[in-house]
């Protein structure tokens, strides 16, 4: 009878090893299959549990970077003033020409 008990323990050990190997394989398969989703989930959890982060004062980093790349830097005030002065002078000249042409027509 002693041999029968030993054979059963070997069968139990073999079953435990197979079950543990199957669970490990299933875990690796799930990690690989859902890697993009799990990476985003883990990133969100780590941001939400960071005590140094203030969610009221931060925007999404990707959105903030995208806006910075799309928005050109505003021109210097001196450049803007020069362009405004040029346009004003141009419009004044056109107004004078129009007035002179209207006076000749009368």
Secondary structure, DSSP 8 states (H G I E B T S, - for coil): -HHHHHHHHHHHHHHHHHHHHHHHHHHHHHHHHTHHHHHHHHHHHHHHT-TT--TTS---HHHHHHHHHHS-----HHHHHHHHHHHHHHHHHHHHHHHHHHHHH-
